Amino acid sequence: MGFVKSLEEIMASIKPTADFYDAEMLTMFWETKPEIAAKLIPPPLQPTKAPIAMAFVANYPSTNFDVTYRESALLLRAQFKGEEGGYCLAMHVTNDMAMAGGREVFGFPKKMADIHFSRTGDTVKGWTERRGIRFMEVQADLNGRINAPDAVDQLMGGNVQPGGSIQAVAYNFKYFPAPEGGSFDYPPRLVKQETLFRPKEIAAGTVELTFKPSAYDPWSEVAVVRMLGGMYTKGDNSMLGGKVVAVADMIQFLPHAFLKWDMK
């Protein structure tokens, strides 16, 4: 193995899916303001009827791509041509290869951060911290209830498959600045990517979620109007290949083109 790879080495490294084993995730759902969703979701994506936001914190102890790490993310429920998914506003990881892979292949707006995830009995805690600011902190009580009992259907953002697996859609925009500056390398591309979750354990819980303002990680901008609840899962997940489904207008997209970099 060296700087230049042989065809055999390249072919041996290709995997049809990115697989996560015994992945632990705590996912939180809340209603935000319609005007926030309208402002933050760029066309050709559109907000859904209900302005639902979600965040998660996760621990990935084993993968098929030789990387273990923790991750957290912030998403808004959006739709493209009638198909709903999660538009990723921010994603943080604790490993540089996990950051590079997600950004360069699928367009996830990843940054490096310090992330905590722990479970003690029925209590799950997590937080994300960058530049000395712990801008997201969560605690969930896995008591079988959720904060808003009438919102059970709202928490199911994916399609339940035979056998109990869940297929979830993520939407990202893949783009890079032009080397000459002042523009894009190519028109931003909307990428649809699906992940198959196969939970071995799933538990509902009531959630306490705290955001702290940060100029570089403005998760607090997605205001919590009504906390819906949380879901803890442990199981095996597979990231499937992505697909470019649309090309965005460069001028319309420009205000949204700074999720990957720290910029005040």
C-alpha positions as CSV (number, residue, x, y, z in Angstrom):
1,M,0.0,0.0,0.0
2,G,1.4,3.4,-1.0
3,F,0.5,6.8,-2.4
4,V,-0.4,5.2,-5.7
5,K,-2.9,2.3,-5.6
6,S,-3.0,-0.7,-7.9
7,L,-6.3,-1.6,-9.6
8,E,-6.5,-4.7,-7.4
9,E,-6.2,-2.6,-4.2
10,I,-8.8,-0.2,-5.5
11,M,-11.3,-3.0,-6.3
12,A,-10.7,-4.7,-3.0
13,S,-11.5,-1.4,-1.1
14,I,-14.8,-0.8,-2.8
15,K,-17.8,-1.7,-0.6
16,P,-21.4,-1.5,-1.8
17,T,-22.6,-0.1,1.6
18,A,-21.0,1.6,4.6
19,D,-22.0,-0.7,7.5
20,F,-22.2,0.1,11.2
21,Y,-22.4,-2.6,13.8
22,D,-24.1,-2.2,17.3
23,A,-24.5,1.5,16.5
24,E,-26.2,3.4,19.4
25,M,-28.2,6.4,18.5
26,L,-30.4,8.9,20.5
27,T,-32.7,10.8,18.1
28,M,-34.7,13.8,19.3
29,F,-37.7,15.4,17.4
30,W,-39.4,18.7,17.9
31,E,-41.6,21.2,16.2
32,T,-40.0,24.5,15.1
33,K,-41.4,27.6,13.5
34,P,-42.6,27.4,9.9
35,E,-40.7,30.5,9.0
36,I,-37.5,28.9,10.2
37,A,-37.9,25.9,8.0
38,A,-38.8,28.1,5.0
39,K,-35.6,30.2,5.6
40,L,-33.2,27.3,6.1
41,I,-34.4,24.8,3.5
42,P,-33.0,25.7,0.0
43,P,-34.8,25.0,-3.3
44,P,-35.5,22.7,-5.0
45,L,-36.2,21.2,-1.6
46,Q,-39.4,22.3,0.0
47,P,-40.5,22.4,3.7
48,T,-43.0,19.8,4.8
49,K,-46.5,20.7,6.0
50,A,-45.4,20.3,9.7
51,P,-42.1,22.0,10.5
52,I,-40.3,19.1,12.1
53,A,-36.7,19.2,13.2
54,M,-34.6,16.4,14.5
55,A,-31.1,15.9,16.0
56,F,-29.2,12.9,17.0
57,V,-26.1,11.8,18.9
58,A,-24.5,8.5,18.1
59,N,-21.7,6.1,19.0
60,Y,-20.3,3.8,16.2
61,P,-18.1,1.2,17.9
62,S,-17.5,-0.9,14.8
63,T,-17.8,-0.4,11.0
64,N,-16.8,-2.2,7.8
65,F,-14.6,0.7,6.7
66,D,-12.0,0.6,9.5
67,V,-13.2,3.7,11.4
68,T,-14.9,4.0,14.8
69,Y,-16.2,7.3,15.9
70,R,-19.1,9.4,17.5
71,E,-21.4,11.6,15.5
72,S,-24.1,14.2,16.0
73,A,-26.3,16.0,13.5
74,L,-29.1,18.5,13.0
75,L,-31.8,18.1,10.3
76,L,-35.0,19.6,9.1
77,R,-37.7,17.5,7.5
78,A,-38.0,18.4,3.8
79,Q,-39.4,17.1,0.6
80,F,-38.4,16.7,-3.0
81,K,-41.1,15.8,-5.6
82,G,-43.3,14.7,-2.7
83,E,-40.7,12.4,-1.1
84,E,-39.9,13.4,2.5
85,G,-36.4,13.1,4.0
86,G,-34.0,14.9,6.4
87,Y,-32.2,18.0,5.1
88,C,-28.9,18.0,7.0
89,L,-28.0,21.4,8.4
90,A,-25.0,20.2,10.4
91,M,-23.1,17.0,11.2
92,H,-20.2,16.6,13.6
93,V,-17.8,13.7,14.0
94,T,-14.8,12.7,16.0
95,N,-12.7,11.1,13.2
96,D,-11.2,12.8,10.2
97,M,-11.8,10.0,7.8
98,A,-15.5,9.9,8.8
99,M,-15.6,13.6,8.1
100,A,-13.9,13.4,4.7
101,G,-15.9,10.4,3.5
102,G,-19.3,11.9,4.3
103,R,-18.4,15.4,2.9
104,E,-16.7,14.3,-0.3
105,V,-19.0,11.5,-1.3
106,F,-22.5,12.5,-0.2
107,G,-22.1,16.2,0.6
108,F,-22.9,15.9,4.4
109,P,-21.8,19.2,6.0
110,K,-19.4,17.6,8.4
111,K,-17.0,19.2,10.9
112,M,-14.8,17.8,13.6
113,A,-16.0,18.2,17.2
114,D,-15.9,16.7,20.7
115,I,-18.9,14.5,21.2
116,H,-20.1,12.6,24.3
117,F,-22.5,9.7,24.3
118,S,-23.3,7.5,27.3
119,R,-26.1,5.2,28.6
120,T,-26.5,4.3,32.2
121,G,-29.5,2.2,32.9
122,D,-32.5,4.0,31.3
123,T,-30.7,7.4,31.1
124,V,-28.9,8.4,27.9
125,K,-26.8,11.6,27.8
126,G,-25.0,13.3,25.0
127,W,-23.4,16.6,24.0
128,T,-21.5,18.2,21.2
129,E,-18.8,20.9,21.7
130,R,-16.6,23.0,19.4
131,R,-14.5,26.0,19.9
132,G,-15.0,25.8,23.6
133,I,-18.8,26.0,23.4
134,R,-21.0,23.0,24.3
135,F,-23.8,24.1,21.9
136,M,-26.0,21.0,22.2
137,E,-26.7,18.9,25.3
138,V,-29.4,16.3,25.7
139,Q,-30.6,13.9,28.4
140,A,-33.3,11.2,27.7
141,D,-35.2,9.1,30.1
142,L,-36.1,5.8,28.4
143,N,-39.4,5.4,30.2
144,G,-41.4,4.2,27.2
145,R,-43.1,7.6,26.9
146,I,-42.5,10.6,24.7
147,N,-42.9,14.3,25.5
148,A,-45.9,14.7,23.2
149,P,-48.0,11.5,23.3
150,D,-50.1,12.7,20.3
151,A,-46.9,12.9,18.1
152,V,-46.0,9.2,17.7
153,D,-46.6,9.3,14.0
154,Q,-44.4,12.4,13.7
155,L,-41.4,10.6,15.1
156,M,-41.4,8.0,12.3
157,G,-39.6,9.8,9.5
158,G,-38.6,6.7,7.6
159,N,-40.3,3.8,5.8
160,V,-40.7,0.7,7.9
161,Q,-39.6,-2.3,5.9
162,P,-40.5,-6.0,6.3
163,G,-38.8,-7.4,9.4
164,G,-38.9,-4.1,11.2
165,S,-36.0,-2.3,9.5
166,I,-36.4,1.4,8.7
167,Q,-35.2,3.1,5.5
168,A,-34.6,6.8,6.0
169,V,-33.8,9.4,3.3
170,A,-31.2,12.1,3.7
171,Y,-30.9,15.2,1.4
172,N,-27.6,17.0,1.0
173,F,-26.1,19.5,-1.5
174,K,-22.8,18.6,-2.9
175,Y,-20.7,21.7,-3.9
176,F,-17.2,23.1,-3.7
177,P,-15.9,26.6,-4.2
178,A,-14.1,27.3,-7.5
179,P,-10.3,27.6,-7.2
180,E,-10.5,31.0,-8.8
181,G,-12.8,32.2,-6.0
182,G,-16.1,33.9,-6.1
183,S,-18.2,31.1,-7.5
184,F,-18.8,27.3,-7.4
185,D,-16.7,24.6,-9.0
186,Y,-19.9,23.3,-10.6
187,P,-23.6,24.0,-10.0
188,P,-24.6,22.6,-6.5
189,R,-26.1,19.1,-6.8
190,L,-28.9,17.8,-4.6
191,V,-28.0,14.3,-3.5
192,K,-30.5,11.8,-2.2
193,Q,-29.0,9.1,0.1
194,E,-30.8,6.3,2.0
195,T,-29.8,4.5,5.1
196,L,-31.2,1.2,6.3
197,F,-31.6,0.9,10.1
198,R,-32.0,-2.6,11.6
199,P,-32.5,-2.0,15.3
200,K,-32.0,-4.8,17.8
201,E,-33.2,-2.6,20.6
202,I,-35.5,0.4,20.4
203,A,-36.9,2.5,23.3
204,A,-39.0,5.7,23.5
205,G,-38.1,8.4,26.0
206,T,-38.8,11.9,27.2
207,V,-36.1,14.3,26.3
208,E,-34.5,17.5,27.8
209,L,-32.7,19.3,25.0
210,T,-30.5,22.4,25.5
211,F,-29.0,24.6,22.8
212,K,-26.3,27.3,23.6
213,P,-25.8,30.0,21.0
214,S,-22.6,29.7,18.9
215,A,-21.5,31.8,16.0
216,Y,-19.9,28.8,14.3
217,D,-22.5,26.1,15.2
218,P,-25.9,28.0,15.3
219,W,-28.1,25.0,16.2
220,S,-30.1,27.3,18.5
221,E,-31.4,28.9,15.4
222,V,-33.7,25.9,15.0
223,A,-36.0,26.9,17.9
224,V,-37.8,24.3,19.9
225,V,-41.5,25.3,19.8
226,R,-42.7,21.9,21.1
227,M,-40.5,19.0,22.1
228,L,-42.0,15.8,20.6
229,G,-39.8,13.1,22.2
230,G,-36.8,10.8,21.6
231,M,-35.9,7.4,20.4
232,Y,-32.9,5.3,21.5
233,T,-31.9,2.5,19.1
234,K,-29.1,0.0,19.0
235,G,-28.5,-2.1,16.0
236,D,-26.8,-2.5,12.6
237,N,-27.1,0.3,10.0
238,S,-26.1,0.4,6.3
239,M,-25.6,3.6,4.3
240,L,-26.6,2.9,0.7
241,G,-25.2,4.6,-2.3
242,G,-26.4,8.1,-3.1
243,K,-27.9,9.7,-6.3
244,V,-27.9,13.2,-7.8
245,V,-31.6,14.0,-8.2
246,A,-31.4,17.7,-9.1
247,V,-29.2,20.7,-9.7
248,A,-29.7,23.9,-7.7
249,D,-29.7,27.4,-9.0
250,M,-26.3,28.8,-8.0
251,I,-27.6,32.3,-7.0
252,Q,-30.5,30.9,-5.0
253,F,-28.2,28.4,-3.2
254,L,-25.3,30.8,-2.4
255,P,-26.7,31.9,1.0
256,H,-26.9,28.2,2.0
257,A,-23.4,27.4,0.9
258,F,-21.5,27.9,4.1
259,L,-22.6,24.9,6.3
260,K,-19.2,23.1,6.0
261,W,-17.0,26.0,7.1
262,D,-16.8,28.3,10.1
263,M,-17.9,31.7,9.0
264,K,-19.4,34.5,11.1
